[in-house]
Amino acid sequence: MLAISWLDSVAGPDPVTGANLEHSNQQHQEIVDAILRGDADGAYQVALDHLQGTASLPHGFLVSPEDSSPAASGDS
């Protein structure tokens, strides 16, 4: 919950961000559960899904709505 508190202090409460963090926490628990079961393939798949699903989230915090062109964000 530290991440939620930090985001709330920076951007104010955001139900979308909160939902994303709850989903992320659920995925983390699934990874831990798979590891504890000895299911390396399952842990890998959940971790991969998690990383792919969250890879674009920071972009939304770094690009301002006024200047979201690919050149401004470093994308080509």
Order of alpha helices (4+ residues) and beta strands (2+ residues): alpha-alpha-alpha-alpha-alpha
